């Protein structure tokens, strides 16, 4: 099928998950929220490094902020907003959705929203689940996000992975249709399709692990063959090769620490070759082309 050329001028979306190195899922089996306070924080300096990088490149993005961070560093949230970026919600406690009951998830989300919105002085309309944990067994969260007033979610990763993934989900923006009738748009993480399989592209560990030639090739392929833009994402700690090294399983340590020293150069390369915008603007660019395809919870 030829690409939809009406979408050829769509921008790419740029997003940052604002959390510290000790919040990550890679070490969650050893580090619990009860002892987060025992680790030296580095999120402020690392996020300012991201802001400087974006400023030099002349781009704006969406910063999905952990409520725990916003609670302790409201000034950082204001710096992000004052620099012209969008602020989104990344939960309060960085717990995977299926580790919570619906009531616990709603409480966590409301607490995060309260502190983030108090800090930034504006309504937050975008959500990203920790560890992309919106999967088949946690789809009940879609209804709650819609009821809590979010316009869009960006938590679905349509790949196979040992920690997350919903490979059957649409690969490009779509519209959830919860039973309540409230619309919630979804902005999935970007994948490139090769021989019938979805491969991750342009974000986080995949941006650090895979060679830049793969990233450039994948982004060009998506645009030329499918007429679509991509979603770039990463974390501030990924620009910090001097962060403390934590004990953990070999696979977790590999995923977390590989190529931290080259991440800033890789990001600079991406920022200089793409038309990047915050995810809300990315969504509006899609909606300007017409309604997004629906995807029901029953069919997921």
Secondary structure, DSSP 8 states (H G I E B T S, - for coil): ----GGGTT--EEEEEEE--GGGSGGGTTT--GGGGGGS---HHHHHHHHHHHHHHHT---EEEE-HHHHHH-HHHHHHHHHTT-EEEE--SS---GGGS-HHHHHHHHHHHHHHHHHHHSS---EE--GGG---GGGTHHHHHHHHTT-SEE-----S--SS---TTS-SS-EEEE-TT--EEEE----EEEETTEEEE-SBHHHHHHS-HHHHHHHHHHHHHHH----EEEEEGGGG-TTS------HHHHHHHHTTGGGHHHHHHHHHHHS-EE-HHHHHHHHHTTS---EE-TTT-
